[in-house]
Amino acid sequence: MKRFGPATLVEAGGEKLLFDAGRGVALRMSQINVMPGEITKLFLTHLHSDHTVGLPDVWLTGTLTTTGHRSTEFEVWGPAGTRTMMEDLEKAYKRDIDTRIEHGYIVPEGAKPMGHDIKPGIVYEKNGVQVEAFLVSHDIDPSFGYRINYKGHSVVLSGDTTYNENVVQHGKGADLLIHEVAVAKPEDLVNIPAFQKILSVHTTPEQAGKVFSQTKPKLAVYSHVVLLGDMSEASAHLLYRTQSTYDGKVIVGEDLMTFEIGEEVNITER
């Protein structure tokens, strides 16, 4: 499988911060030698299942001796409903957790989830790493994007959104802007009403290019690529369509792609 679910790992100042937890995130992290137990902080853009279905895997697998043996609480920041979701997940897996604690397989604190319902603004700050949340426009309210700042450098994650001025505002001056994108065939938009609705809550390449042209990041990257119907990446012409509104550097991200941010943004593909 070429693409698993949406998830972005940011490493800075000794911090490992995970943003969203889509399908297969724990498996993908293991491929870059990051064990689930190393993750104690997760930030959700919104509560759609495709962004959260991998959460129990990171949380619970990370408690095991062979996959990180987390010994501190697993904290999750996200929109209203995040705290309740984590409380309910703890109830759902209580039998499993209690059994593993009873047999001494896991550290109790490492299996303890703590959810935080957030509002726009600074939601996390430690070891020089600052995480700022801002509202975006999607079909589940509220939905957030994030800006992560560290020592004069920054990464901005759009989250799932239509064209949004908050992304423009918070994206200005970013080294790396990671943005979602969605496409569908024109005939499908005419014949399939559901596709019209889906596209209305995501961002087209032309709209994303408008964001990039106003923010001028060192590098713009497409992630969470939504291909409706039988559209393929090749037939979507993402970069060509983006060039109609943006003449800077933009790439289509791939799973396991790594970006090292300094004076330049260096890309490593796996």
N, C-alpha and C positions, 0 to 999 in steps of 0.2 A: 504494500500500500504506500502510495507516494505521500499522501497528506493525512495526518491524524488530526485531532481536534485543536482548537485554538488555545495556545499557551505561550507565554513569553517569560523567560528567566532573565532577571537583571542581577548582575553581580558587581558590587561596588562597596568599598570601605569595609570589607569583610562580611558584608551582608549578602545573603542569597534570597532575593524577593521574587516570588512567582506571581505572575499576573494571568488570571484565568486558569482553568484546569479542565480542558477539553478531553475528549476521548484519547487514551493512549499516552497521556503526558508522563506518567511514571515510567513507562517503557522507553519513551524518547529520552528522558533524563538519564536513564541508566546507560544509554548509548554514548553519552558524553561524560560518563563517570561521575554523575551526580546522583547520589542515593536519595530516595524519598525522605529518609530520616533527617537529611540535611536541611530540609525545608520546614521551617517553623512559622513562616509568614506568607500568607496568600492574600492577594487583592483581586476581587471580582469586579468586572465592569458592569455586569448585570446578571440576572438570575435565570436566564434561559438555560435549558438542560445541556445544550451543546457546549456551554462554557463552564459547566459545573459537574458533569457526569464523571470526570476523572478525579474529582475531589476526594471521595472516600478511599480511592486507591492510594493517593499520595499520603493522606492522613493515616490510614490504618497500616498499609504496607511499611510506612516509615517507622512504625513502632518495633518492627521485627529486628532481631539481632543481625540478620544477614543483609538487611537493606537500610542500615543507618542507625537503628536503635535510638530513636528520638527520646530524649529525657526531659524535655521542657514542653510547655503547652503549645498546641497547634493553633495559631491565631489566624483568623480570617476577617478581612475588612471588605465591606461591600454595601450595596444599597439596602434600604429598609427591607427587612425580611431575612437578612443574612444571619442575624443572631438566632432567630427562631429556627431557621433551617439547620444550623449547627446543633442546636439543642435537640431537635427531632432526629437528626442523624445519630447523635449519641444514644438516644433511646432505641433506635432501630438496631444498632450494633451492640447493645448492652450485653447480650448473652456471650457474644464473641469476645468482647473486651474483658468482661469479668472472668471468663475461663482462662484467658491468657495471663491475666494478672494473678489469678489463683495458682497457676502452675509456675509462676516466676519467669514467664517468657518475655514479658514487656515491662517497662517502667511505667507505673500508673500515670505520672504527669505527662508522659509522651503521648498518651492516648486521650488526653483531655482537650477537647476543642473549645475554643473561645471565639464567638462571633461578635463583630462590631458593626453596627449600623452607622453608616457615615453620611456626612453632608459635604457639600463643596468646600474646599479649603485644604489646608495641610492636615493630613490624616496620619502621617508617620514621620518621625525624625530621629535618627540615631546614627552614631559614627560618621557624621557628616553627610549622610544620605537623607534626602528629603523627598517625600512622596506627596504630591498635591493632586486632589481629585477635582474634576470639573464635569458639569452636566453636559450630556449630549442628547441627540434626538433619535430614539428608537421606539419600537412598539411596546416596550415594557418600561414603566416609569417608576422610579428614576433609573437612568442608565448613566454610566460614568466613563470618562476617559481619564488618563493619568499622565502627569508629568513627573519624571524622576530626575532630581538634580543632585550632582555630586562634583565638588571642586571645579565649578565653572563649566561643567559639561551637563548635557541633558538628553534624555530620551522621552519622547512623547508617544503615547499609545492612544489611538482614537477611540478604541472600543467599537461596538456596533453602532453606527449612526448614519443619518443622512448628512448632506453638506451642513456644517454647523459652524457658526461664528466662534463658538467657544474653542473649537479645535484650532481655528486660525489664531485666536488670541493667545492660547497657551502653547501653540506650536512655534511661535516666532522665536528665533534664536536657538532652536533645538539643533543638536548635532544629528540626531536620528529621529525621523518621524515615521512611525509604523502605522499604516492606515488600512482599514478594510476596503474591499471593493466587490462590486456585484455586477453581473452582466446576464443578459438574456437575449435571445434572438428576437428581432422586431415582430416577426409573425407570431411568436409565442406570446408576446405581450398583448397582442390583439386577441388571440384566441383563448388564452388561459388567464382569467381574472386574478387567480391567486398569485401569478407571477407579477402582475402589476402591483399588487399590494406588497409583496416581498421587496420588489425593487424600490418601492416608495419609502422604505425604512432602512435602506442601505445607500451606498454611495457609488455612482457610476465612475468610470475612469476619467471622464471629462470633468465631473464635479471634484474628484480627488485632485486632479491637476490644478484646478482653481485654488484649492487649499494649499497645495505645494507652492504655487506661484506667489501666494501672499505670505507664506511662512519662510520660504527659502532655506530649508534645512540643508546640511551638508549632504545628507543622503535621505531619500524617501524610499520606503519599502512597502510593498503590498503584502499583507498577511490576511488570514481569514478570507480567502478568495472564494466568493459565492458564485458558482456556475449553475445557472438554472436550466432545467431541461437536459438536452443532450449536448449542451455547449461544452467545448473543451478549452483548455488554456490556449492552445494554438489558434483555434477559431475565434477566441474572444478578443485577440489583438489588444491586450491590455496596455502595453507600452505605446503602441502606435496611437491608440485612442487618447492616451494621456498627453501625448505630444501636441495635441490640438490646443491644449490650454497651459502646457508647462514645458519649458525647454531645458530644465535642469536634470540632474541625475536621479533616476528612479529605477528600481529593480523589482522583480517579483520574488518574494521570499520563498524559501524552501524549508522544510523540516530540517532541523539540526544546523541550520545556517547560523554562524556566529559573527558578531560585530564587535570589534575592539575600537573604543572611542578614545581618541587623543586629538592632536592637531588635525588629523584626518580620521576618517572612519574606514577601518580595514575589514574586509570581508573574508571569512573562511567558510568554504563549502565542504560538506562531508559526504 
